[in-house]
Amino acid sequence: MTDHLQTLKYIQSDVLSFWVNSKAQASFNEYFYSLKQCLKKRLGIVNAAFLSFDSNSLIPVEEMAALTIETKLNAVSWQMIEASFYQQNVVKIPYILKEKEAYKMMTDLVLFQAEGKTPIGVLLVEATDAWTDFMTSDYGEECVETLTKVLQMIRENLELKVNEDQYRKLYNMTDLFHSTMDIDLILENVLKNIKDNFPEFNVELILSNDQDRRTTIDIKLFDYLSERPATIEAFVSGELTTELASDLNCRLLNAPIKGRQAIYGILQVGAPTSYLFTTTEKDFVRMLAQASGNALENAKLYHQSHRLVSDLQLINETSHRLNMRIDIHEMLLFLQKQLKSLQPMEVCFAFKHNDSFEVTDASTALFNSEKGQIYIKHVEQHFEHTNDPLFIADFSRLTSNQIDYRSIMAIPILMEEKINGFSIVLHKEPYFFSFDSFKLMQSLIHHSSLAIANSILRNQLQEMVDLDHLTKLYARSYLDQYVEKSLEKDQSGMFLLIDIDNFKYINDTYGHQIGDKILMQIALKLKETIGDRGICARWGGEEMSVCVPNIDEKEAIELTTAIVAVIPNATDPQVTISAGLITWDEQYRPAFQSVFSYADTALYEAKNSGKNRFCIHDRFCQTNS
C-alpha cells in the first residue's frame, strides 16, 4: 500500500513538473511524450499510445498537427467505444481497437474526461504487472483523476494560446480596419492574415459585382452563373461551407464576407484534398471574414456617402445647365460630358424619327458603324416591349455575335410617358458598371428628359412658325431675317422672286386641291435644286422665293435658268414660272427693303415680256430660250 502511495506521489510530481514547464511545450504531442516517459519510469510501461478527441473522433496525437482525410478516415469513432467506459475510466481494450495493427499488443484503455467536459482522449497501454497492480489499487483512480485535471488544463492552455494568437491578429486587424476607409488596405490585410495562418494554401477573394472597382488588389468577381454550388451556398446563406473540389485537386473552405446589411463576397481558402480544416481554423477564418465584411461595409458606406454628395452635385449642375434654353445639340454634348463620370468607353444618343431611331451627332463614332448597330438593335428591341431601363453586366452571354463591349446600360428618354429616344453607354469589361452607376445614369437621363422634351417642343413650335404648313418651305418672316443677315455678313448673294404663270386658270380649271398639289411639287423641286446652298420660302399665294448667300452673278443666272427650265417637267398638270432676280456683292449692296422691291419689279418685267422666263434687276432681261 505504501509503495502505491509513493508511486502516486512520484507520478504527481512528474506531472506537476511538466505542467510547470508547459509554457515551453510546443504541442499536445510533447505533453504526451512526457507522460509516456513518466509511465515507463514509474510503472514499466514500454508500449503506449494516446488518441486525442476531435469532433467525435479519436485520432493519434502525433497526427493532430496536420490532419488529413486519410487520418480522418482511419480515425476511431468515439461512439463505437463510448459505451465501454460505463461507470469506469479504466477498461480492457475493446475489439474495435484491438483489430488495428498499431494497437494489437495493447491491453488496457484509459479515458481522460473531466466532468461536464468533452473527452480529452484515451490512453492505450500494454499492461505490466506494476501497471495492473497499481491501477487496481485504491490509488489508480486517484492517479487517473490527477492526470485528467492536468491534461484538461494543458488542453485549455493550448487552446487559449492558439486563440490568443488568433484574437491578437484579429484585434490588430480590426483596429486597423477602424482607422481606415481604404478598401485596398482592408483587402490587403485580409489576404496577409490568411496567408500568415495558411502559408501553403491558395487564398482568393471573391467579391460581389457591386463593389467599387477602383481597388488594385487582385480579386475575382462573384458570378452566380459560373461559381461553384458550395460557394453560392455560402454567399446566399451567410454560413461557412467546405467542398472537396476533385476537379481542382483541392479542398475549399468558403467563408462569407458579411457585414450588418449584406454579404459582400467570399473568402475562399484552397487546401490539398487530403487536408481537413479543424474547428479552430474554421472559426478563425469565419471571424476574419466577418471582421473584413464589417470593415468593407463601413468603407463602402463612407465612399457611398461621398459619391451620393458628388452625384447630387452632378445632377444639380446638369438640371441647372439643361434649363438654360440651350439647343438640343448643345444639351446632348453637355450630357455626354456628364456621363463621363461613369467612365464609359462609348456613348450614344438616339431619337425616334418616324418609325426608327436615328443616332445623333453627340454620339461616339462606334454607333455610326456596323459594329455599333448590334448594340442599338438590341436596345431598340428591348424598348419595343417596355419602358424599363436596361442593365446588362455581360452582353456576351446574350448574343452569338462577336462583340467588343460587354457592359451595357441603356436608359429611355421619355416624352409624355412614351419613348422618344434613348441613351446607351458601353464598356469592354464585363460587370464594369455598378448598380450605383446605373441609378446615377437613370437620374441624369430622367432630369434631362424634360429639358430635351421641351427643346424638341420648342423646335417643333419654331418650325411651325418658320415653315409654311402646305409647302414646308420657310415662311416669309424667316426669309426676311435670312436675307437681312446675308446682306450684312456675306460677301455676295442672290434673291429670286418666283410667280406661277396663269395659276388662277389652274385653280379655276382643276380646282384648288390640284393647285395645292402644284405648289407642293414646285416647292419640292426648288429644295432639291437649291439643297444646302441657301433657302427656299413661300412668299405668299402662288409666289415663292429663293435666297442663296455667297454666290456671284454668273452662278446666280445659271441657277435661275435651271430653275425656270426644270419646273414644267416637275409639275402635273404642267405649269411655267416667271421670276425676278437681284444679286449683290462688295461693290453693290442694296438696302434690305429695296431687295424685295427690285426683285418684284424684275418679276413684273418677266411677266410682261412673255412669261416662262426671268429678268434681272437693272432692267437687264434674260429669257430661258
Secondary structure, 3 states (H helix, E strand, C coil): CHHHHHHHHHHHHHHHHHHHCHHHCCCHHHHHHHHHHHHHHHHCCCCEEEEEEECCEEEEHHHHHHCEHHHHHHCEEHHHHHHHHCCCCEEECCHHHHCCHHHCCCCEEEEECCCCCCCCEEEEECCCHHHHHHHCCCCHHHHHHHHHHHHHHHHHHHHHHHHHHHHHHHHHHHHHHHCCCCHHHHHHHHHHHHHHHCCCCEEEEEECCCCCCCCCCCCEECCCCCCCHHHHHHHHHCCCEEEEEHHHCEEEEEEEEECCCCEEEEEEEEECCCECCCHHHHHHHHHHHHHHHHHHHHHHHHHHHHHHHHHHHHHHHHHHHHCCCCCHHHHHHHHHHHHHHHCCCEEEEEEEECCEEEECCCCCHHHHCHHHHHHHHHHHHHHCCCCCCEEECCHHHCCCCCCCCCEEEEEEEEECCEEEEEEEEEECCCCCCCHHHHHHHHHHHHHHHHHHHHHHHHHHHHHHHHECCCCCCECHHHHHHHHHHHHHHCCCEEEEEEEECCHHHHHHHHCHHHHHHHHHHHHHHHHHHHCCCCEEEEEECCEEEEEEECCCHHHHHHHHHHHHHHHHHHCCCCCCEEEEEEEECCCCCCCHHHHHHHHHHHHHHHHHCCCCCEEECCCEEECCC
